[in-house]
Amino acid sequence: MPAPLRPTPAWTLPALLVLLVLLPASGRPPVQEAPPNILVLVADDLGWFDSGPYGNPVVRTPNLDRLAASGLRVDQAFLTIAQCSPSRISILSGRYPHQTGAEDLHMPMPDSIRILPSYLKRRGYFTGHLRKRHYGPHADRQFDWYDDWETRSPDTFGRFLDEAGDRPFFLWVGFSDPHRPYQEGTLETPHDPADVILPPHLVDAAGTRADRAQYYDEIGRMDGHVGRFLDELEARGLRDNTLVVFLSDNGAPFPREKGTVYDAGIRTPLLFSWPAVIPPGSRYGGLVSVIDLAPTLLDVAGLETPSSMAGRSLRPIFTDPSTPGREYVFAERNWHNCDEHIRAVRTARFKLILNAYTELPLCTPADASNSPSWFDLQKARASGTLTPAQARLFEVPRARVELYDLENDPNEYVNVAHTYVYAEVARDLARVLDAWMKETHDFSPLQRRRPDNTDRITGVKFTQDIPPMYATDR
């Protein structure tokens, strides 16, 4: 007589049901979803407003327009610094510049810092870098592949894709446009100087208009390169599962823009396009810091954010535009042909700035202070015709604390730090900025760390020999 069947323990049936749900029909364990390809396109000195997606009606950017239409436009994205190499290292490392050991212009990234490609390789990514680097040899070694496509052939991207094969790829593209110097003939149909949009801190003169028009032309040339990348992805059937990111490293190379913590320096265009995931024509209005970009790309690749990174993933905004943004974003300015130590905190409405070297005027980056726009400012200064907004460039002493009501003063020309109505706002933001500096191990120097190599008022480069601080300064 066969033995009687024993009752099944109560916990077994639910466990079996769960197992049946988790297993595919074949009985094999579930396969991990293939990670998307990642293509990051970085403009060199593009102001946030100066493209079609962000409302500039003059500059022609049809490829950025189609990129924005295919995905998500972030309206309030901010950089951690408005200087080329420290900005790029900050984005790639997910750290604030003063946390990287490479916070000054030309300062090479230390060997101890890991950046995105070294993490993505663990997920099987083939990692590459095209064109502008500006990080130092340690950062270069963390990529599998590098080429200088602009000096060879525009089909280098195709060669990179061939080498990637069936592996997911991560490619960082550093355009050289619209960085100075400028010249005529960049576009077959150049922008008309009469049509350009000038901010009030620049002089409305022929030289400045021609300068801004040539800047627009370089934006147009860069836009053509963007189109080639998108076309190659589409031709290979890779577009749907490739996350394309577009942003700038800092603001436009004009006085009171690049190299400042004003919005003209630190606000950036930020576009995400991933047709398989992001609905076309999406917009996000919350505050975003690019400190969040590295955690975001790790997240979409299926990786955790390492504790060394200061940011958080933005992936929720890809499908939910109601996701809360940051309450505060932070920015800094360090050495860039002149020594500076400036820190800033911004909310949706207000910005507070703390200046360490108040006895000196604001330092304009060398490329901007050797431009027709700067020369027109100097002429207006000599003739006594500067407007109050333009005169701020030469103001001495500077206020130690600046506070701007961005709702009423979007260009940040009227400092209300010592206005009774804004006293509580100034105190609150000063406390927030102080707490952030302590949390991130930042500090104000007791004295200037390095001599200037240009005159802050005239922009003329000093003739005396100043020993280089870093090897790449030579």
Secondary structure, 3 states (H helix, E strand, C coil): CCCCCCCCCCCHHHHHHHHHHHCCCCCCCCCCCCCCEEEEEEECCCCCCCCHHHCCCCCCCHHHHHHHHCCEEEEEEECCECCHHHHHHHHHHCCCHHHHCCCCCCCCCCCCCCCHHHHHHHHCCEEEEEECCCCCHHHHHCCCEEECHHHCCCCHHHHHHHHHCCCCEEEEEECCCCCCCCCCCCCCCCCCHHHCCCCCCCCCCHHHHHHHHHHHHHHHHHHHHHHHHHHHHHHCCCCCCEEEEEEECCCCCCCCCCCCCCHHHHEEEEEEECCCCCCCCEEEEEEEEHHHHHHHHHHHCCCCCCCCCCCCCCHHHHCCCCCCCCCCEEEEECCCCCCCCEEEEECCCEEEEEECCCCCCCCCCCCHHHCHHHHHHHHHHHHCCCCHHHHHHHCCCCCCEEEEECCCCCCCCCCCCCCHHHHHHHHHHHHHHHHHHHHCCCCCCCCCCCCCCECCCCCCECCCCCCCCCHHHC
